[in-house]
Amino acid sequence: MEYKKGYVYHIKDGYFEKANDDKLMKNKENGNFRPTFYCLKDEKTSLLWVVPLSSKVEKYQVIVKKQKSHYGKSLGIYIGSFDGRKSVFLIQNMFPITEKYLDHIHTRNGNPIPVKENVRREVESRVKRAYQLYKRGKKVVFPNIEKLEALMLAELKKDETGISP
């Protein structure tokens, strides 16, 4: 599936099997595609960085409040709007994928639902900041994104050249 900027997607099970990271959120819940993932593209590498969404707003409001009182802010959790209601964007659970792992775009009544521009800007800013902090050794993201990024970059290279690195 081809990536379109500003939308939320579901990811194929094959990614989670390949990634084999116990810190990744489970892909299915009671037979449903859960969670949904907001995607943004890294133009330098062509990887997609995905941020899980959660509908458990009250649960995460408590966590955000604790983080703000302890650290003065909450970088890893952003509560914004998606599909007409509050949603939690879990930057702390972000990870990279390639387009081939996109299963389908999230729709309502057959129509793709875009993420509002102001929410996209905030989430994307937080993703970039979290990635920078992670690269400097700060534990702001739960999955091993360094390992996952290397895995996805190697896969992209193999797909482009037909040669395993």
Salt bridges, closest charged atoms under 4 A:
ASP13 OD2 - LYS28 NZ 3.12
ASP83 OD2 - ARG85 NH2 3.76
ASP83 OD2 - ARG108 NH2 2.50
GLU99 OE2 - LYS41 NZ 3.31
ASP103 OD2 - HIS104 ND1 2.50
GLU117 OE1 - ARG120 NH2 2.47
GLU117 OE2 - ARG121 NH1 3.44
GLU122 OE2 - ARG126 NE 2.67
GLU149 OE1 - LYS135 NZ 3.72
GLU155 OE1 - LYS18 NZ 3.12
GLU155 OE2 - LYS100 NZ 3.14
ASP159 OD2 - LYS100 NZ 3.75
